[in-house]
Amino acid sequence: MSARVVAVVVTWNRRALLEESLAALAGQSHGLAGVVVVDNDSSDGTAALLDERYAHLDVVHLQQNTGGAGGFAVGIERALTHDPDLVWLLDDDTVPTPTAAE
C-alpha cells in the first residue's frame, strides 16, 4: 500500500520559482494525494497565477505575511484535512527530483 503524501508549499513573491516547484511536484513518480499552496500575501501576481492556473490545487491566500513558520503552520493544518499518511514541506524554491516522493 502506498503512503498518501500531501505536499505543502509556502510561497512569497517568487512566482517563477513557485511554478518550477509545482511542475516538479506534478511530475512525481509517486503520485501525491494533494498539494497545498500557502500564498504568504505575495504582491507579485502570485495570487492571480494560483487562482487562474492552479485552481485544481488547495490554495490558501493569507492576508498578511506570517513568515515561513506561520505559512507552514497554516499549510499543515490544511494538509491534515486531506487525511495524509505523510506531509511533505517545501519552500517555493524547492525543485524535487522526480522520485523524491518515493
CYANA upper distance limits for C-alpha pairs under 8 A (distance plus 0.5 A):
  3 ALA  CA     84 PRO  CA      8.26
  3 ALA  CA     85 ASP  CA      6.17
  3 ALA  CA     86 LEU  CA      7.50
  4 ARG  CA     32 LEU  CA      7.26
  4 ARG  CA     33 ALA  CA      5.95
  4 ARG  CA     83 ASP  CA      8.29
  4 ARG  CA     84 PRO  CA      5.48
  4 ARG  CA     85 ASP  CA      5.49
  4 ARG  CA     86 LEU  CA      6.82
  5 VAL  CA     31 GLY  CA      8.46
  5 VAL  CA     32 LEU  CA      5.77
  5 VAL  CA     33 ALA  CA      5.93
  5 VAL  CA     34 GLY  CA      7.53
  5 VAL  CA     84 PRO  CA      6.15
  5 VAL  CA     85 ASP  CA      6.57
  5 VAL  CA     86 LEU  CA      5.37
  5 VAL  CA     87 VAL  CA      6.31
  5 VAL  CA     88 TRP  CA      7.35
  5 VAL  CA    101 ALA  CA      8.20
  6 VAL  CA     32 LEU  CA      6.41
  6 VAL  CA     33 ALA  CA      5.90
  6 VAL  CA     34 GLY  CA      5.18
  6 VAL  CA     35 VAL  CA      6.09
  6 VAL  CA     36 VAL  CA      7.84
  6 VAL  CA     79 ALA  CA      6.75
  6 VAL  CA     82 HIS  CA      7.88
  6 VAL  CA     84 PRO  CA      6.49
  6 VAL  CA     86 LEU  CA      6.94
  6 VAL  CA     87 VAL  CA      5.51
  6 VAL  CA     88 TRP  CA      6.57
  7 ALA  CA     32 LEU  CA      7.78
  7 ALA  CA     34 GLY  CA      6.89
  7 ALA  CA     35 VAL  CA      5.25
  7 ALA  CA     36 VAL  CA      6.60
  7 ALA  CA     79 ALA  CA      8.09
  7 ALA  CA     87 VAL  CA      6.30
  7 ALA  CA     88 TRP  CA      5.01
  7 ALA  CA     89 LEU  CA      6.48
  7 ALA  CA     90 LEU  CA      7.75
  8 VAL  CA     35 VAL  CA      6.44
  8 VAL  CA     36 VAL  CA      5.23
  8 VAL  CA     37 VAL  CA      6.34
  8 VAL  CA     38 VAL  CA      7.97
  8 VAL  CA     72 PHE  CA      7.83
  8 VAL  CA     75 GLY  CA      6.27
  8 VAL  CA     76 ILE  CA      7.43
  8 VAL  CA     79 ALA  CA      7.51
  8 VAL  CA     87 VAL  CA      7.58
  8 VAL  CA     88 TRP  CA      6.47
  8 VAL  CA     89 LEU  CA      5.44
  8 VAL  CA     90 LEU  CA      6.53
  9 VAL  CA     35 VAL  CA      8.09
  9 VAL  CA     36 VAL  CA      6.76
  9 VAL  CA     37 VAL  CA      5.31
  9 VAL  CA     38 VAL  CA      6.69
  9 VAL  CA     72 PHE  CA      8.39
  9 VAL  CA     75 GLY  CA      8.09
  9 VAL  CA     89 LEU  CA      6.75
  9 VAL  CA     90 LEU  CA      5.34
  9 VAL  CA     91 ASP  CA      5.97
  9 VAL  CA     92 ASP  CA      6.45
 10 VAL  CA     37 VAL  CA      6.39
 10 VAL  CA     38 VAL  CA      5.25
 10 VAL  CA     39 ASP  CA      6.72
 10 VAL  CA     40 ASN  CA      7.48
 10 VAL  CA     68 GLY  CA      7.37
 10 VAL  CA     71 GLY  CA      6.37
 10 VAL  CA     72 PHE  CA      7.01
 10 VAL  CA     75 GLY  CA      8.04
 10 VAL  CA     90 LEU  CA      7.22
 10 VAL  CA     91 ASP  CA      5.80
 10 VAL  CA     92 ASP  CA      6.35
 11 THR  CA     15 ARG  CA      8.47
 11 THR  CA     18 LEU  CA      7.38
 11 THR  CA     37 VAL  CA      7.84
 11 THR  CA     38 VAL  CA      6.66
 11 THR  CA     39 ASP  CA      5.62
 11 THR  CA     40 ASN  CA      6.40
 11 THR  CA     42 SER  CA      8.11
 11 THR  CA     91 ASP  CA      7.05
 11 THR  CA     92 ASP  CA      5.53
 12 TRP  CA     39 ASP  CA      6.59
 12 TRP  CA     40 ASN  CA      5.69
 12 TRP  CA     41 ASP  CA      7.16
 12 TRP  CA     42 SER  CA      5.44
 12 TRP  CA     46 THR  CA      8.42
 12 TRP  CA     65 ASN  CA      8.36
 12 TRP  CA     92 ASP  CA      8.23
 13 ASN  CA     42 SER  CA      5.35
 13 ASN  CA     43 SER  CA      6.74
 13 ASN  CA     44 ASP  CA      5.93
 13 ASN  CA     45 GLY  CA      8.44
 13 ASN  CA     46 THR  CA      7.21
 14 ARG  CA     18 LEU  CA      6.59
 14 ARG  CA     44 ASP  CA      8.14
 14 ARG  CA     46 THR  CA      8.09
 14 ARG  CA     92 ASP  CA      7.53
 14 ARG  CA     93 ASP  CA      8.36
 15 ARG  CA     19 GLU  CA      6.81
 15 ARG  CA     44 ASP  CA      7.60
 15 ARG  CA     45 GLY  CA      7.80
 15 ARG  CA     46 THR  CA      5.85
 16 ALA  CA     20 GLU  CA      7.00
 17 LEU  CA     21 SER  CA      6.73
 17 LEU  CA     92 ASP  CA      6.57
 17 LEU  CA     93 ASP  CA      5.82
 18 LEU  CA     22 LEU  CA      6.58
 18 LEU  CA     92 ASP  CA      5.28
 18 LEU  CA     93 ASP  CA      6.91
 19 GLU  CA     23 ALA  CA      6.61
 20 GLU  CA     24 ALA  CA      6.83
 20 GLU  CA     93 ASP  CA      8.44
 20 GLU  CA     95 VAL  CA      7.16
 21 SER  CA     25 LEU  CA      6.83
 21 SER  CA     92 ASP  CA      6.71
 21 SER  CA     93 ASP  CA      6.94
 21 SER  CA     94 THR  CA      6.28
 21 SER  CA     95 VAL  CA      5.21
 21 SER  CA     96 PRO  CA      7.74
 22 LEU  CA     26 ALA  CA      6.68
 23 ALA  CA     27 GLY  CA      6.86
 24 ALA  CA     28 GLN  CA      7.12
 24 ALA  CA     95 VAL  CA      6.41
 24 ALA  CA     96 PRO  CA      6.49
 24 ALA  CA     97 THR  CA      7.48
 24 ALA  CA     98 PRO  CA      7.20
 25 LEU  CA     32 LEU  CA      8.42
 25 LEU  CA     95 VAL  CA      8.35
 25 LEU  CA     96 PRO  CA      7.51
 25 LEU  CA     98 PRO  CA      8.22
 26 ALA  CA     31 GLY  CA      8.46
 27 GLY  CA     98 PRO  CA      6.47
 28 GLN  CA     32 LEU  CA      8.02
 28 GLN  CA     97 THR  CA      8.14
 28 GLN  CA     98 PRO  CA      5.11
 28 GLN  CA     99 THR  CA      6.42
 28 GLN  CA    100 ALA  CA      7.68
 28 GLN  CA    101 ALA  CA      7.09
 29 SER  CA     98 PRO  CA      6.32
 29 SER  CA     99 THR  CA      5.94
 29 SER  CA    101 ALA  CA      7.90
 29 SER  CA    102 GLU  CA      7.73
 30 HIS  CA     99 THR  CA      7.43
 30 HIS  CA    101 ALA  CA      6.26
 30 HIS  CA    102 GLU  CA      6.06
 31 GLY  CA    101 ALA  CA      8.48
 32 LEU  CA    101 ALA  CA      8.43
 33 ALA  CA     82 HIS  CA      8.06
 33 ALA  CA     84 PRO  CA      7.84
 34 GLY  CA     57 LEU  CA      7.80
 34 GLY  CA     58 ASP  CA      8.05
 34 GLY  CA     79 ALA  CA      8.32
 34 GLY  CA     82 HIS  CA      7.55
 35 VAL  CA     57 LEU  CA      6.29
 35 VAL  CA     58 ASP  CA      6.65
 35 VAL  CA     79 ALA  CA      8.35
 36 VAL  CA     57 LEU  CA      6.86
 36 VAL  CA     58 ASP  CA      5.19
 36 VAL  CA     59 VAL  CA      6.22
 36 VAL  CA     60 VAL  CA      7.94
 36 VAL  CA     75 GLY  CA      6.90
 36 VAL  CA     78 ARG  CA      7.72
 36 VAL  CA     79 ALA  CA      6.88
 37 VAL  CA     57 LEU  CA      7.79
 37 VAL  CA     58 ASP  CA      6.77
 37 VAL  CA     59 VAL  CA      5.27
 37 VAL  CA     60 VAL  CA      6.65
 37 VAL  CA     75 GLY  CA      7.64
 38 VAL  CA     59 VAL  CA      6.49
 38 VAL  CA     60 VAL  CA      5.29
 38 VAL  CA     61 HIS  CA      6.60
 38 VAL  CA     62 LEU  CA      7.71
 38 VAL  CA     71 GLY  CA      6.63
 38 VAL  CA     72 PHE  CA      8.25
 38 VAL  CA     74 VAL  CA      8.00
 38 VAL  CA     75 GLY  CA      6.60
 39 ASP  CA     46 THR  CA      7.98
 39 ASP  CA     47 ALA  CA      7.33
 39 ASP  CA     59 VAL  CA      7.92
 39 ASP  CA     60 VAL  CA      6.64
 39 ASP  CA     61 HIS  CA      5.44
 39 ASP  CA     62 LEU  CA      6.53
 39 ASP  CA     71 GLY  CA      8.29
 40 ASN  CA     61 HIS  CA      7.19
 40 ASN  CA     62 LEU  CA      5.83
 40 ASN  CA     63 GLN  CA      7.99
 40 ASN  CA     64 GLN  CA      6.96
 40 ASN  CA     65 ASN  CA      5.18
 40 ASN  CA     66 THR  CA      7.00
 40 ASN  CA     67 GLY  CA      7.70
 40 ASN  CA     71 GLY  CA      6.91
 41 ASP  CA     47 ALA  CA      8.42
 41 ASP  CA     61 HIS  CA      7.12
 41 ASP  CA     62 LEU  CA      5.83
 41 ASP  CA     63 GLN  CA      6.07
 41 ASP  CA     64 GLN  CA      5.65
 41 ASP  CA     65 ASN  CA      5.71
 42 SER  CA     46 THR  CA      6.56
 42 SER  CA     47 ALA  CA      7.24
 42 SER  CA     65 ASN  CA      8.28
 43 SER  CA     47 ALA  CA      8.38
 45 GLY  CA     49 LEU  CA      6.77
 46 THR  CA     50 LEU  CA      6.62
 47 ALA  CA     51 ASP  CA      6.74
 47 ALA  CA     61 HIS  CA      7.68
 48 ALA  CA     52 GLU  CA      6.48
 49 LEU  CA     53 ARG  CA      6.10
 49 LEU  CA     54 TYR  CA      7.56
 50 LEU  CA     54 TYR  CA      5.23
 50 LEU  CA     55 ALA  CA      6.77
 50 LEU  CA     59 VAL  CA      7.71
 51 ASP  CA     55 ALA  CA      5.62
 51 ASP  CA     59 VAL  CA      8.48
 55 ALA  CA     59 VAL  CA      7.95
 60 VAL  CA     75 GLY  CA      8.30
 65 ASN  CA     71 GLY  CA      8.49
 66 THR  CA     70 GLY  CA      5.25
 66 THR  CA     71 GLY  CA      6.54
 67 GLY  CA     71 GLY  CA      6.62
 68 GLY  CA     72 PHE  CA      6.60
 69 ALA  CA     73 ALA  CA      6.64
 70 GLY  CA     74 VAL  CA      6.87
 71 GLY  CA     75 GLY  CA      6.55
 72 PHE  CA     76 ILE  CA      6.38
 72 PHE  CA     89 LEU  CA      7.94
 73 ALA  CA     77 GLU  CA      6.77
 74 VAL  CA     78 ARG  CA      6.81
 75 GLY  CA     79 ALA  CA      6.46
 76 ILE  CA     80 LEU  CA      6.67
 76 ILE  CA     87 VAL  CA      7.72
 77 GLU  CA     81 THR  CA      7.65
 78 ARG  CA     82 HIS  CA      8.00
 79 ALA  CA     83 ASP  CA      7.99
 79 ALA  CA     84 PRO  CA      7.74
 79 ALA  CA     87 VAL  CA      7.47
 80 LEU  CA     84 PRO  CA      6.74
 80 LEU  CA     87 VAL  CA      8.45
 90 LEU  CA     94 THR  CA      6.47
 96 PRO  CA    100 ALA  CA      6.34
